[in-house]
Amino acid sequence: MPRLSAQTRHPATIPEKTDSQAARLRKGSRGGRPPGFDEDRYKKRNTVERAINKLKNSRAVATRYDKRGYVYLGTVTAAALVIWLRT
């Protein structure tokens, strides 16, 4: 995923790699502006990604066999209930 934080004015949620930092510092003033990193946003993003991956463990959610949207919403809700009851 390209870092578009400068163009779209959204802060980056993934921390910058150490080798990228070193390369930018080596270039000096030609290295560009470092992307912003918000630790709270990163934690929230990680939580959402883990929840989606848990939902995708259900085959019906991952493959979306259901033809209608409201039936799929019911499938996702049932899968979320199963996850919630197991934790």
Disulfide bonds with the S-S distance in Angstrom:
none
